Amino acid sequence: MKIIYFGLAALALFQTSFSQERKLPIDTVVTTQHSVTINGKAMDYTAQVGTQPVWDETGMPIASLHYTYYTRNNVKNRAERPLLISFNGGPGSGSVWMHLAYTGPRILNIDDEGYPVQPYGVRENPYSVLDVTDIVYVNPANTGYSRTIPETGKEVDREKFFGINADIKYLAEWLNTFVTRNNRWRSPKYIIGESYGGTRVMGLSLALQDQQWMYLNGVIMVSPADYKVIRTGGPVSDAMNLPYYTATAWHHKALPPALQQKDLLDILPESEDYTINTLIPALAKGWNISDAEKNKVAEKMAYYSGLDKQEILDQNLVVPNSYFWKHLLKDRGYHVGRLDSRYLGIDRQMAGMRPDYSAELTSWLHSFTPAINYYLQEELNFKTDIKYNMFGPVRPWNNENDNTRDNLRQAMAQNPYLKVLVQSGYYDGATTYFNAKYTMWQIDPSGKMKDRFSFKGYRSGHMMYLRREDLKKSNDDIREFILNSLANGKSAKY
């Protein structure tokens, strides 16, 4: 590994690491050289880890964002090479998850299903998309090593950072600077966001066009959180969970034999159809539903969910996700995970409405936290005493005036090049795969742009890429999406 330091800024970074002041320079970069083998082919690449300021209207720095930027070496024409801009979610989550487990050149040292193993650390990612696109992983304010200026106190204007629209606005401005500094204006550009990052990239698609005059080729949403569904409540929101219940119960062999003996992808369309055409209308009736219909619906919900019919009737057909996680396998002594329901946990008592903890998240923090700290400091040589925030202090978060779904529609309407890929795990109970499908349907009610959307599902959870088989498949899907959405000389017109 060859290490290259850039001038006084990098020297300041080094000095700060050993000073009494626990701060990073607001504008610095450390560059290292590496190699990786992807799909059987060896390639060299450059890694840049740095910080870049966020400026206010007067040109004063109000935050410094930490990023990691990978570029493939020996590229003849950088202008033709795509740039993938990667965000995670939260809100308040660092970029660590997709960086160290999905698309980057290094992945966690975990087993083939995604569980922690020791010694902690990283290894080569043989399926990374770095062979077809350069990648930058961005940490929004207060995540990773990113910090507001000042870091705390009344002087911090939280309204500039910690809300859906504020987040989109300052990140669009920051990306303009990043693209300019790195000479990427001519490159095809893609943005990818996981979980809340799905909301973020929907909004960014239009903000980049309207505020920065930067047009994209693609938007990729990984397990997207659409708050128009998740936090709305009512018949649609309540009913949309059922296909996820079907998938999870199938995985744990908790369905009736008539369903269990079939393959997952053979039974999900049946559950989806029931949800859209029967369950939503039934829940919309509220107390006006007849006893006979209510019993019939409860019986069918039990059939598709693995829960007891009486449990469903006791909750008037509205079964919260938390109840499902707690009770699906209570006869076996376990609860199932929220973000990935393949994971199992043990509660203090079997009764209750929700599990004591998130089995999957504790497992992920177990493996990701030591890995990202080791990797940035020891392999990428970014030395600092600053704590890497897996989850940073961004609350309260302003969710008002969320128009991101329509933002994406408008961006697509204005930009004939722009295509969308949605990726979801069937066992994700937080941002379910069927919610993701529903979001796609609602973005463009006219259906005139539906051919520019694609959906890919995986037999895993929120971070589907932790499962080795899906790591390959999901990266291949991104690779194919990028290659198929390049302009290749075609004009942007209808």
N, C-alpha and C positions, 0 to 999 in steps of 0.2 A: 504494500500500500504506500503510495507516494502522497506526501502531505505538502500543500502549498498554502502559505499564509499571505493574506493581502494587507500589506502595509501597516499603518499605525492603528487602524481599527482593530485588526486581529491582535496586535500587540496589547492594546487596551483590554481586549477580551481576556487574554492570558493574565495580565496584571490584576484584573478585577477578580479573577478566580481565587487569588491568594491575598486579596486585600480585605480589610474589615468591612467594607461596604458591599452588601449583598445585592449587586445590581449587574445588569448586562449593558453594554453599549447599545444605544438605540439603533445603530446602523453599522452592521459589521457582517463579515462572512469568512468562513473557513472552508477551504476546498481540498478534497481528497480524491484519489484515483483508485478504481476498483475494477473487478471483472466478475462476470456471472455467466452461467450457461443456461440458456432459455430454450426450451423445446429442442434440446440436443445441440444447440449452436452456441459457441463461446463468443462473448462480446465484452468490450471494455466500456466503462462509463465513468462519468465525473459526478461526484456528489458535492453540492454546496449547501452548507448549513449556515443560516444567518438570521439577522433581524433587519427589518425595514420599517421606517416610521409610518405612522398615520398622522397626517397634518390637518389642522383646522382651517377655517376660511382665511385666517391671517397668515398661514404658512408656519404656524408653531406646532411642534410635535405634541400630540395628545395621547399617543400610544405607540408601542413598538411591537410588531408582529413577528413571531418566530416561524420560520419556514425551512423545509428541506427540498432541494431542487436537484433532480437527476436528469442528466443529458447523456445520450449515447455518443460515444466517441466515433471519429472517422466517418461522420455523416457528410456527404458531398454537398447537399443543398439543405441547409437548416430551415430555409423558408418553406420548403415543402413538407417538413416533418411536423406532425401534429404535436400539440401541447395539451396535456390533461391536467386540469386544476382540481385538486382533491380536497374536500371538506368532510369532516364528520359532523356530529349533531349535538345532542344534549337537550336544549341549548347548554353550552358550557363544557362540551367535551373536546379534548385535544384530538389532533389528527392521527394519533398513535394507532388506532384500530385498523384502518385500511392501509396505513403506511407499513405496519409491521406484520400484517397478516394477509393482505390481499394483493394489491397491484404492484407493490414495490419489489426491488431486487433482493430483499432479505425478508424472511418470515420467521415467526416464533418457533422455538424448539418445543413443539407440542406433539401429542400422538395424532393418529390419523382421524380421530373424531373430534379433536380440538381441546383435549384435557391437558392440564399442566404436567410436565415432566421435568426432572432435574438432571443435570445442571441447567438452570435457566439461561436463556440466550437466544441467538438467532442462527439461521442457516440460509443457504441459497434458496431463492424462490425459482424453481424450474419453470413456472408458468407465468411469471410477471409479464405485463404488457409493455415493459420498457423496450422490447425489441421493435415495437411499431410506433411508440409515442414517448416523448419526454414527459416527465411528471413533476409537479410541484405540490407538496403537502403543506397546507396553510393552517396555522393555529390562530383562530380569532382571539380577541382581547381576553386576557386572563386565563387562557388555556395553554397547555404546553409551557413554553418559556415566554409567551407573549404577556405583556403587562400594559395597563394604562399608565399615563404619566400625569400626576404622581400615581403611585400604585394604589394608595388608599387615601381616604379623607374627603372632606366636603368639597375640595377643589376638583374632584373627578366629576365631570359632567356625564353621569350614567346614561342620560337620555341619548347620547351620541353613539352608544354601543349596544345596550342591553334591551333589545326589542326587535321584533321581526323586521320592521322597516328601517330602523337605524342600522341594524346588522348588515342588511343588504346594501344600504347606501355607502357606508364607509368601506366595506369590502370591495365594492365595485371600483371605488376611487383607488384603493390600495393596489388592486390588480392592474389598473391602468399604468401605475408607476412600475410595477414588476415587469409587465410586458415590455414597456419602453426600455427599462434598464437592461433587459436581457435580449433585446432586439428580436422580439417574437411577434411583431405586428403582422407580418405576412403569413404566419403559420396558421393552419386550421386549428381551431380551439374547441376544447370540450371541457365541461364542468361536471364533476361527479360529487354527489352528496349522499351521505348515509343518514337514515333516521330523520331527525330534525334537519339535517343537511339536505333532505329532499325538499322541504319547504324553502330552505335557503337558496338552492339552485333554481327552483322555479321562479323565485323573485329575481335572482341575479340575471336570469336569461333576458329579462326585459330591461333591467337597470343597466346592464352592460351596453345594450343597444341604445337606449334612450338618453342615458347620462354620460356614457363614455364612447359611444359610437363604435363599439366593439361587437362584431357579429360572430355568432358561434355556429359550429357545424353540428354539435350534439350536446344533449343534456342527458345524464345518466343518474337515475334515482335508485339507490340501494335501500331496500326496506323503508320506503319513504313514510314519514309522519305527515298526514294531512289533517290539520286541526279542524277543518270544515266537517270532518267525520268524527274524529276521536273525541273532541270535547263538546260536541253539539248535543248529544243525547237524543232520545226519541226513537221511533220505530226503526228507521234506517240504521242508525248507529248501533242500536241494541241487537238488531238481527244479523248484522254483518259478521259477527263473531262465529256464527255456526260452522261455516266451512273450515275455519281454523280448528274448532273443537273436533270436527270429524278427522282432520289430518292427525292431530295429536293423539286422539284416542286410537286411531289405526296404528300409529307408531308403537304405542304401548300395549297393543293387542287387547284393547278394552271395548271393542265394538261387538255387536251381535255377529254371529257366524256368517250370516248372509252378506255382510259388508266386509268382515275381516278376511274372508277367503279371497277377496278380489284385490287387485293392485290399487295402490293409492290413487293413481291418476285415472283409474276407472270409476272410482266412487266420488271424487271431488266434484265433477260436473253435476252429479245427481244432487249433492248437498247444496251446491251453488244455485241450481235451478229452484230447489225448494225454498231457499232463502229469499230469492228475488220475487218469485211468483206466488208464494203462499205465506211465508213467515212475516214479511214486511206488512202485507195487507192485514194479517191477523193482529199484529201488534198495534197497528194504526187504529183498530177498533176500540182499544182500551176496555173499559167496563161494558161496552156495548157488544162484546163478543158473547156468543151463546155458550152455555156450559158444555154442550156437546162438541162445539168447535174447539173450545179451549182444551178439553180432554184429548181430542184428536191431535191437536198441535203439540201438546206436551208429550204425547206418546211418540210422535215423529221426531221431536227434538231429542228425546231420550235415545231413540234409534240412531240418530246421527252424531250424538255427543258422547255416549258412554255413561252419561249421568242417569240417576234414577228419576223416573217419571214424577214421583211425588215431590222430589226436590225442586223440580222445574215448576210444578203447580204451586208449591209453597211460595215461589218468587214471582208468581203471576206471569210466567213465561219469559221474564227478563233475567237472565243469568249473567251476573258480572264475570268478567274474565278472572278476577281474583278468586271468586268462589270456585270456578272451574279448576284453577291451578291447585287450590287447596284440597278439593274433594275427589278429583278424578281417580286418584290412586290411593285414597285414604285406607282402603281395605288392605293394601299392601304395605302401609306404613310410611308413605312418601307423599310429598307434594311435587309438582312439576314446575319447571322454570318459567319465568315470564317471557324473557327475550328469546329463549330457546328452550322449548318444552321437552327436549330430549333429556335435559339435565334434571336430576332428582335431588331433593333436599329432605331434611328431617326436622319436623316442628316439635315444640314442647308438648303440644296437645293436638289431637285430631280435629276437635271442634273449632269452629270459627269461620270467618268470612274471607281471610287472606293468609297466605304463608307468612312465617316469621321473617324470612329473608329471601333474596333472589339467588337461587342456587347457581344460576348461570353467570351472573355478574361477579359473584365472589370468586368463581373459578377463573373468569377472564382477568380480573384484577390480579389474581395470584400469578398468572403467567406474563401478562403484558407489562406490569409495572417494573419488575427487575429488568426485563428485556429492553425497554425503551431507554432506561437510564444507562444501562451498559452500552447499548449500541451507539447512542449519540456521543457519549463521553469517550469511549474506548475505540470504537471502529471509525467514527466520523470525526473524532478529535475535537468536538465542541465542548470545551472545558468551562464549567460554571458551577457555582454553589447554589444557584437558583433551583428551586424545586420544580420539577416537571409536573404540571397540573393535569392529571388524568381528567379530572372534573374541576373546573375553576369557579370562583365566586362571581356569578353573573345574575343572581336573583336579587330583587324581583325582575322578571322578564316581561316586557310589554308585548302582549299578543294581539293588541287592538289593530283594527283595519288590515286584516290579513286578506290581501287580494292576490296572493301568489299564484293560486291556481289559474286565475284569469290572466295574470302577468305572463305565464308560460304560453297560454293560448294566443295572446296578442303578439308575443315575440315570434311564435311560429307563423302566424298569419303574415307578419311583416317580412319574414326571412324564409324564403322557400328552401334554403339549404338546411334549415334546422330540423333535426330528428331527435326522437326521445326513446331511450331504453329504460325499462323498469325491471329491477331484479328483486325477488322476494323469496324468503324461505317459508315453506309450508308450516313449519313449527314455530313461527314467530308469533307470540301472543300479545305483543305490545303494538306493533304496526303490522297488522295481519296482511297476508298476501291478497285476500279478497278485498280489503280496503284499498290496496294499491291498484287492483284492477278497477274498482269503482272510481277511484280518482282519475284514472286514464279516461274512463267513459265520460266523466263530468267536465274534463278540461275542454273538450271540443264537442258540445252537444250536437252540432251540425253534422258531425261525422265526415266532414270534407277533408280533414287532415288525419283520419284514423290510420291510413296506410303509412304514416310517418311515425307511428308508435309501435313498439314491440315490447312484449312481456316475457320474462323468463323466470320460471319457478325452480326451486331446489329442495332436496329432501334434507333440509337442515333448518336453522333458525335465523334470527336477526342478522347475525354475521355468518352467512352461509358458507363463506370462504374458509372457515375454521375446519370444516370437514374436507379432508384431502381430495376426495372425489369431486366435490363441488368447487374446490379451489381451482382445479383445472378447468372444469366446465364453465364457471362464471368468468374467469379470465379469457377463455376462448370466446365467450359471448361478447365481451367488451371489445376484444381484438377484431372480431367479425363486424361489430357495429361501427367501429372507427373506420375500418377499411371500406365498408359499404356506404358510409356517409361522406366520404371525401368528394369534393366537387369534380375532380378529374377533368377540368376544362369546361364543364357545363355551366351555362349561365344561370344565375339566380333569378328565375322568373317562372310564372305559372303558365 
